[in-house]
Amino acid sequence: MLQPTFLRDNRQETIDRLAKRGFDATEAVDIIISIDDSRKATQTELDGVLAESNRIAKDIGALFKEGKQTEANAAKVQAGELKERSNLLQEQLLSIETRLQDRLYQLPNMPHSTVPFGRTAEDNQTVRSGGQMPTLAKDALPHWDLAKKFNIIDFELGVKVTGAGFPVYRGQGARLQRALINWFLDEARDAGYTEYIPPFMVNEASGYGTGQLPDKEGQMYYMPADEFYMVPTAEVPLTNFFRDVILKAEELPVKLTAYTPCFRREAGSYGKDVKGLNRLHQFDKVEVVQVAHPDKSYGILEEMVTHVSGLLDKLGLPYRILRLCGGDMGFTSALTYDLEVWSAGQGRWLEVSSVSNFETFQANRLKLRFREGNEKPQLAHTLNGSALALPRIMAALLENYQVADGIRVPEVLHSYTGFHTITGA
């Protein structure tokens, strides 16, 4: 979350950088500055009233001691009027602060200087690619047909039990899914991340802390009876561990990982993008999160991208890394890399990971700070990435590794699955 002082001191820079998102921030920034002016004026007046009230309170006691009853009673009347005025000003200040906070919550993060201009995914920049494209037989199938052929994922049963977007994994499909989760977690552990099992539901404060609220309120599953939200990603609980926390500089970076099921309404999705495993309402994902020193966060971002691409290298999947343009970037991100794998059965690229640096945007909301020695605490930087999201990884594995008598399993997973080939047995 951006702050009024920064917006006031860097008004034109803020407007120019947010323009990379295709977002005209001129009116929004000016409104925020105006509201903050009102907040400052009201706070100044309130401080003056309270100071005068304190002075008069001292005078009343002295006047009574001096036997000046009339002057003391007059001062008491004045003190009562000042108290009413201070109460009114406190109410006004609270209202102004609420309006200011609401406006600030609606302003997206400023893109990093390296973020390209652009409105859609077509404007994203390819940074590099890896892996080799598979050569498949002419009768190669998309993953939804392979899932049915080998009886490893049942989409219709998921519809029966819940609805579209809730597949049922069975047999070797379930074992492969579990193998991927365990392998991703072990790889994160080996890279220095501490594993957690967080809650799969969060409160409203957590949603605001990482920026899902109010931006993606309509995309989250909400339980009004308890005022809880199902997690859209493990990023939310993991990052909120540090809400209202002051870390020591020597504790940075803090590295966390977790597996969670993720729940997203995906309202408005349709067509080929939702077929099979392409877009689900419930899916599994391993997340990596870091809390970093601002001077080191962009080096850490590159390390995180390398970690994720290393997983794809070990799985033998062809992939590409994209630097997202401003218009395709998430609300809270300063810089995002997307990693996409090639889906041979569909003949298209599928996003399997987003790795982002949020700079101080989330830390501002969370009041997440660190202290160097005896210096004043300063805001940390937060980063996260999918390492990895399973549905599209599963789709690519099924499609890219299909052979005449089944689906081969990448060698790195053999000790996790207990089998080398999916045959549907």
C-alpha positions as CSV (number, residue, x, y, z in Angstrom):
1,M,0.0,0.0,0.0
2,L,1.3,3.4,-1.0
3,Q,1.4,6.1,1.6
4,P,0.1,9.8,1.5
5,T,3.5,11.3,2.3
6,F,5.1,9.4,-0.7
7,L,2.3,10.3,-3.0
8,R,2.6,14.0,-2.0
9,D,6.3,14.0,-2.5
10,N,6.3,11.9,-5.6
11,R,3.0,12.8,-7.2
12,Q,4.1,12.9,-10.9
13,E,6.4,9.9,-10.6
14,T,3.5,7.9,-9.1
15,I,1.1,8.9,-11.9
16,D,3.7,8.1,-14.6
17,R,4.6,4.7,-13.2
18,L,1.0,3.6,-12.6
19,A,0.4,4.6,-16.2
20,K,2.4,1.4,-17.1
21,R,-0.6,-0.5,-15.8
22,G,-2.9,1.4,-18.1
23,F,-4.2,3.1,-14.9
24,D,-4.7,6.9,-14.8
25,A,-4.0,7.7,-11.2
26,T,-4.2,11.5,-11.5
27,E,-7.6,11.9,-9.9
28,A,-7.1,9.1,-7.3
29,V,-3.7,10.6,-6.2
30,D,-5.1,14.1,-5.9
31,I,-8.1,12.9,-3.9
32,I,-5.9,11.1,-1.5
33,I,-3.7,14.1,-1.0
34,S,-6.8,16.3,-0.5
35,I,-8.2,13.9,2.1
36,D,-4.8,13.8,3.8
37,D,-4.8,17.6,3.9
38,S,-8.1,17.4,5.8
39,R,-6.7,14.8,8.1
40,K,-3.7,16.9,8.9
41,A,-5.9,20.0,9.5
42,T,-8.3,18.1,11.7
43,Q,-5.5,16.5,13.7
44,T,-3.9,20.0,14.2
45,E,-7.1,21.5,15.4
46,L,-7.7,18.5,17.7
47,D,-4.3,18.8,19.2
48,G,-4.9,22.5,19.9
49,V,-8.2,21.8,21.5
50,L,-6.7,19.0,23.7
51,A,-3.8,21.3,24.7
52,E,-6.2,24.1,25.6
53,S,-8.3,21.6,27.6
54,N,-5.3,20.5,29.6
55,R,-4.3,24.1,30.3
56,I,-7.8,25.0,31.5
57,A,-8.0,21.8,33.7
58,K,-4.9,23.0,35.5
59,D,-6.3,26.5,35.8
60,I,-9.5,25.3,37.4
61,G,-7.7,23.7,40.3
62,A,-5.6,26.8,40.9
63,L,-8.7,29.1,40.7
64,F,-10.5,27.1,43.3
65,K,-7.5,27.1,45.6
66,E,-7.4,30.9,45.3
67,G,-11.1,31.2,46.1
68,K,-12.0,32.5,42.7
69,Q,-15.2,30.5,42.5
70,T,-16.8,32.5,39.6
71,E,-13.7,32.3,37.4
72,A,-13.4,28.6,38.2
73,N,-17.0,27.8,37.2
74,A,-16.6,29.8,34.0
75,A,-13.5,27.8,33.2
76,K,-15.4,24.5,33.9
77,V,-18.0,25.6,31.3
78,Q,-15.3,26.4,28.8
79,A,-13.7,23.0,29.5
80,G,-17.0,21.3,28.8
81,E,-17.4,23.1,25.5
82,L,-13.8,22.1,24.6
83,K,-14.5,18.5,25.5
84,E,-17.6,18.4,23.2
85,R,-15.4,20.0,20.5
86,S,-12.7,17.4,20.9
87,N,-15.2,14.5,20.8
88,L,-16.6,15.9,17.5
89,L,-13.1,16.4,16.1
90,Q,-12.1,12.8,17.0
91,E,-15.2,11.5,15.2
92,Q,-14.4,13.6,12.2
93,L,-10.8,12.4,12.3
94,L,-11.8,8.8,12.4
95,S,-14.1,9.2,9.5
96,I,-11.4,11.0,7.5
97,E,-8.9,8.3,8.3
98,T,-11.3,5.6,7.2
99,R,-12.0,7.4,3.9
100,L,-8.2,7.8,3.4
101,Q,-7.5,4.1,4.1
102,D,-10.3,3.0,1.7
103,R,-8.8,5.2,-1.0
104,L,-5.3,3.9,-0.4
105,Y,-6.5,0.3,-0.5
106,Q,-7.8,0.9,-4.0
107,L,-4.5,2.2,-5.4
108,P,-2.3,-0.6,-7.0
109,N,1.4,-1.0,-6.4
110,M,3.8,1.0,-8.6
111,P,5.6,-1.1,-11.3
112,H,9.3,-1.4,-11.1
113,S,11.3,0.6,-13.7
114,T,12.0,-2.6,-15.7
115,V,8.3,-3.5,-16.1
116,P,7.4,-3.0,-19.8
117,F,4.5,-0.9,-20.9
118,G,1.6,-2.9,-22.2
119,R,-2.1,-3.8,-21.6
120,T,-2.4,-7.5,-22.3
121,A,-0.4,-10.8,-22.2
122,E,0.7,-10.1,-25.8
123,D,2.9,-7.3,-24.4
124,N,4.8,-9.5,-22.0
125,Q,8.5,-10.0,-22.6
126,T,10.1,-13.4,-23.0
127,V,13.2,-13.5,-20.8
128,R,14.5,-16.9,-21.6
129,S,13.3,-20.5,-22.3
130,G,14.4,-24.0,-21.3
131,G,13.8,-27.6,-22.1
132,Q,13.1,-29.3,-25.4
133,M,9.8,-29.5,-27.2
134,P,8.5,-33.1,-27.2
135,T,7.8,-35.0,-30.4
136,L,4.4,-36.8,-30.1
137,A,2.5,-39.2,-32.3
138,K,-0.2,-37.8,-34.6
139,D,-2.8,-39.3,-32.4
140,A,-1.6,-37.7,-29.2
141,L,-4.3,-36.7,-26.8
142,P,-5.0,-33.7,-24.5
143,H,-4.8,-34.5,-20.8
144,W,-8.6,-34.7,-20.2
145,D,-8.8,-37.6,-22.7
146,L,-5.7,-39.2,-21.2
147,A,-7.2,-38.9,-17.7
148,K,-10.3,-40.7,-18.9
149,K,-8.3,-43.3,-20.9
150,F,-6.2,-44.3,-17.9
151,N,-8.9,-43.6,-15.3
152,I,-6.7,-41.3,-13.2
153,I,-8.8,-38.1,-13.0
154,D,-12.6,-38.1,-12.9
155,F,-14.0,-34.7,-13.8
156,E,-17.6,-35.9,-13.9
157,L,-17.5,-37.4,-10.4
158,G,-16.2,-34.0,-9.2
159,V,-19.2,-32.3,-10.8
160,K,-21.5,-34.8,-9.1
161,V,-20.0,-34.3,-5.7
162,T,-19.4,-30.5,-5.9
163,G,-19.5,-28.9,-9.3
164,A,-17.3,-28.0,-12.3
165,G,-13.7,-27.2,-11.4
166,F,-13.4,-29.8,-8.6
167,P,-11.8,-32.9,-10.1
168,V,-11.3,-36.2,-8.4
169,Y,-7.9,-37.8,-8.6
170,R,-7.7,-41.6,-8.3
171,G,-5.2,-44.4,-8.3
172,Q,-2.0,-43.5,-10.0
173,G,-3.3,-40.0,-10.6
174,A,-3.7,-39.4,-6.9
175,R,-0.3,-40.9,-6.2
176,L,1.4,-38.7,-8.9
177,Q,-0.3,-35.6,-7.4
178,R,0.9,-36.5,-3.9
179,A,4.4,-37.3,-5.3
180,L,4.6,-33.8,-6.9
181,I,3.6,-32.1,-3.6
182,N,6.2,-34.0,-1.6
183,W,8.9,-33.5,-4.2
184,F,8.2,-29.7,-4.4
185,L,8.3,-29.4,-0.6
186,D,11.6,-31.4,-0.4
187,E,13.2,-29.2,-3.1
188,A,12.1,-26.1,-1.2
189,R,13.5,-27.5,2.0
190,D,16.8,-28.2,0.3
191,A,16.9,-24.6,-0.9
192,G,16.7,-23.3,2.6
193,Y,12.9,-22.8,3.1
194,T,11.3,-23.7,6.3
195,E,8.1,-25.8,5.8
196,Y,4.8,-24.8,7.4
197,I,1.3,-26.2,7.5
198,P,-0.8,-23.1,7.8
199,P,-4.6,-22.7,8.2
200,F,-6.6,-23.1,5.0
201,M,-8.9,-20.3,6.1
202,V,-8.0,-16.7,6.9
203,N,-9.7,-13.7,8.5
204,E,-10.4,-10.4,6.8
205,A,-7.3,-8.7,8.3
206,S,-5.2,-11.3,6.5
207,G,-6.9,-10.7,3.2
208,Y,-6.2,-7.0,3.5
209,G,-2.7,-7.6,4.7
210,T,-1.5,-9.2,1.5
211,G,-3.8,-7.3,-0.9
212,Q,-6.4,-9.9,-1.9
213,L,-8.9,-7.5,-0.3
214,P,-10.5,-5.4,-1.5
215,D,-9.0,-6.1,-5.0
216,K,-10.1,-9.8,-5.4
217,E,-13.0,-10.0,-3.0
218,G,-15.3,-11.5,-5.6
219,Q,-12.8,-14.2,-6.4
220,M,-12.5,-15.6,-2.9
221,Y,-14.8,-18.1,-1.2
222,Y,-16.3,-16.4,1.8
223,M,-18.1,-18.0,4.8
224,P,-20.2,-15.2,6.3
225,A,-21.2,-17.2,9.4
226,D,-17.6,-17.1,10.6
227,E,-16.3,-14.2,8.5
228,F,-13.5,-16.4,7.1
229,Y,-12.1,-16.7,3.6
230,M,-10.8,-19.9,2.0
231,V,-7.1,-19.4,1.1
232,P,-6.6,-18.5,-2.6
233,T,-2.9,-19.3,-2.1
234,A,-0.5,-20.1,0.8
235,E,1.0,-16.6,0.3
236,V,-1.8,-15.2,2.4
237,P,-1.4,-17.1,5.7
238,L,2.4,-17.3,5.4
239,T,3.0,-13.6,4.8
240,N,0.5,-12.7,7.5
241,F,2.6,-14.5,10.1
242,F,4.6,-11.3,10.1
243,R,1.7,-8.8,10.5
244,D,2.7,-6.2,13.2
245,V,6.1,-7.8,13.6
246,I,9.5,-6.1,13.8
247,L,12.3,-8.4,12.7
248,K,16.0,-8.0,13.3
249,A,18.1,-7.2,10.2
250,E,20.2,-10.3,10.8
251,E,17.1,-12.5,10.6
252,L,16.6,-11.5,6.9
253,P,15.9,-13.1,4.6
254,V,13.1,-15.2,6.1
255,K,12.3,-18.2,3.8
256,L,9.0,-20.1,4.2
257,T,7.2,-22.8,2.1
258,A,3.9,-24.5,2.4
259,Y,1.5,-26.8,0.6
260,T,-2.1,-25.9,0.6
261,P,-5.2,-26.5,-1.4
262,C,-6.2,-23.2,-3.0
263,F,-9.7,-22.0,-3.6
264,R,-10.7,-19.5,-6.3
265,R,-14.1,-18.7,-7.7
266,E,-12.5,-17.9,-11.1
267,A,-15.6,-15.8,-12.0
268,G,-15.8,-14.9,-15.6
269,S,-13.6,-17.7,-16.9
270,Y,-14.9,-19.7,-19.9
271,G,-14.0,-21.6,-23.0
272,K,-10.8,-23.5,-23.6
273,D,-9.1,-21.9,-20.6
274,V,-11.3,-23.9,-18.2
275,K,-11.3,-27.3,-19.9
276,G,-9.8,-30.2,-17.9
277,L,-7.2,-29.0,-15.4
278,N,-6.6,-25.7,-17.1
279,R,-8.6,-23.6,-14.5
280,L,-10.0,-25.0,-11.3
281,H,-11.9,-23.8,-8.3
282,Q,-9.9,-26.0,-6.0
283,F,-6.3,-27.0,-6.8
284,D,-3.0,-27.9,-5.0
285,K,0.0,-25.7,-4.8
286,V,3.3,-25.4,-3.1
287,E,4.3,-21.8,-2.4
288,V,7.6,-20.1,-1.5
289,V,7.7,-16.8,0.4
290,Q,10.5,-14.6,1.5
291,V,10.8,-11.5,3.7
292,A,13.8,-9.6,2.6
293,H,16.0,-6.6,3.1
294,P,15.0,-3.9,0.5
295,D,18.6,-3.7,-0.8
296,K,18.6,-7.4,-1.6
297,S,15.1,-8.2,-2.7
298,Y,15.7,-8.0,-6.5
299,G,18.6,-10.4,-6.2
300,I,16.4,-12.7,-4.2
301,L,13.7,-12.4,-6.8
302,E,16.1,-13.8,-9.5
303,E,17.1,-16.6,-7.1
304,M,13.4,-17.5,-6.7
305,V,12.9,-17.6,-10.4
306,T,16.0,-19.8,-10.8
307,H,14.6,-22.2,-8.1
308,V,11.2,-22.5,-9.9
309,S,12.8,-22.9,-13.4
310,G,15.1,-25.5,-11.9
311,L,12.1,-27.6,-10.9
312,L,10.9,-27.5,-14.5
313,D,14.3,-28.5,-15.8
314,K,14.3,-31.5,-13.5
315,L,10.8,-32.5,-14.7
316,G,12.0,-32.2,-18.3
317,L,9.3,-29.8,-19.2
318,P,9.8,-27.2,-21.9
319,Y,9.1,-23.7,-20.5
320,R,9.5,-20.0,-21.0
321,I,9.9,-17.2,-18.5
322,L,8.0,-13.9,-19.1
323,R,8.4,-10.5,-17.6
324,L,4.9,-9.2,-17.3
325,C,3.9,-5.9,-18.7
326,G,2.2,-3.4,-16.5
327,G,-1.3,-4.2,-17.7
328,D,-1.0,-7.9,-17.1
329,M,0.6,-7.6,-13.6
330,G,-1.2,-8.3,-10.3
331,F,-2.6,-5.4,-8.2
332,T,0.0,-5.8,-5.5
333,S,3.2,-6.6,-7.5
334,A,6.1,-4.3,-8.4
335,L,7.6,-6.9,-10.8
336,T,6.4,-10.3,-11.8
337,Y,7.9,-13.2,-13.8
338,D,5.5,-15.8,-15.1
339,L,6.7,-19.3,-15.9
340,E,4.8,-21.2,-18.5
341,V,5.1,-24.8,-19.7
342,W,4.3,-26.2,-23.1
343,S,1.2,-28.3,-23.2
344,A,1.9,-30.6,-26.2
345,G,-1.6,-32.2,-26.3
346,Q,-3.2,-28.8,-26.4
347,G,-0.5,-27.0,-28.4
348,R,-0.4,-24.0,-26.1
349,W,1.5,-22.5,-23.2
350,L,0.2,-22.9,-19.6
351,E,1.1,-20.6,-16.7
352,V,2.4,-22.7,-13.8
353,S,4.0,-20.1,-11.6
354,S,4.1,-16.4,-10.9
355,V,7.1,-15.1,-8.9
356,S,6.7,-11.5,-7.6
357,N,8.4,-8.8,-5.6
358,F,5.9,-6.6,-3.8
359,E,8.6,-4.3,-2.4
360,T,7.0,-2.5,0.6
361,F,3.4,-2.7,-0.7
362,Q,2.3,-5.6,1.5
363,A,4.6,-4.7,4.3
364,N,2.9,-1.3,4.6
365,R,-0.4,-3.0,5.0
366,L,1.0,-5.6,7.4
367,K,3.2,-3.1,9.4
368,L,6.0,-5.6,8.7
369,R,9.3,-4.0,9.6
370,F,12.9,-4.7,10.5
371,R,15.4,-2.9,12.6
372,E,19.2,-2.5,12.0
373,G,20.9,-2.1,15.3
374,N,19.4,0.8,17.2
375,E,18.1,2.5,14.1
376,K,14.4,3.3,13.5
377,P,12.4,0.3,12.1
378,Q,11.9,0.3,8.3
379,L,9.6,-1.6,6.0
380,A,10.8,-4.9,4.7
381,H,10.2,-6.3,1.2
382,T,8.0,-9.3,0.6
383,L,8.2,-11.8,-2.3
384,N,6.5,-15.0,-3.2
385,G,6.2,-17.6,-6.0
386,S,4.4,-20.8,-7.0
387,A,6.8,-23.7,-6.7
388,L,4.7,-25.1,-8.2
389,A,0.9,-25.0,-9.0
390,L,0.0,-28.6,-9.7
391,P,-3.0,-28.7,-12.2
392,R,-1.2,-27.4,-15.2
393,I,2.0,-29.2,-14.3
394,M,0.0,-32.4,-14.2
395,A,-1.6,-31.6,-17.5
396,A,1.8,-31.0,-19.1
397,L,3.3,-34.1,-17.7
398,L,0.4,-36.3,-18.9
399,E,0.5,-34.7,-22.4
400,N,4.2,-34.4,-22.9
401,Y,5.1,-37.8,-21.6
402,Q,2.4,-39.9,-23.3
403,V,3.7,-42.9,-25.2
404,A,2.0,-45.9,-26.9
405,D,1.5,-48.0,-23.8
406,G,1.0,-45.3,-21.1
407,I,2.4,-42.1,-19.7
408,R,6.0,-42.1,-18.5
409,V,6.9,-40.5,-15.2
410,P,10.0,-38.2,-14.9
411,E,12.9,-39.9,-13.2
412,V,13.0,-37.4,-10.3
413,L,9.6,-38.6,-9.2
414,H,10.2,-42.4,-9.3
415,S,11.1,-42.7,-5.7
416,Y,8.0,-40.7,-4.8
417,T,5.4,-42.4,-7.0
418,G,6.7,-46.0,-6.7
419,F,6.0,-46.5,-10.4
420,H,7.7,-45.4,-13.7
421,T,4.7,-45.5,-16.0
422,I,1.0,-44.6,-15.7
423,T,-0.9,-47.5,-17.1
424,G,-4.2,-47.1,-15.3
425,A,-3.6,-50.3,-13.3
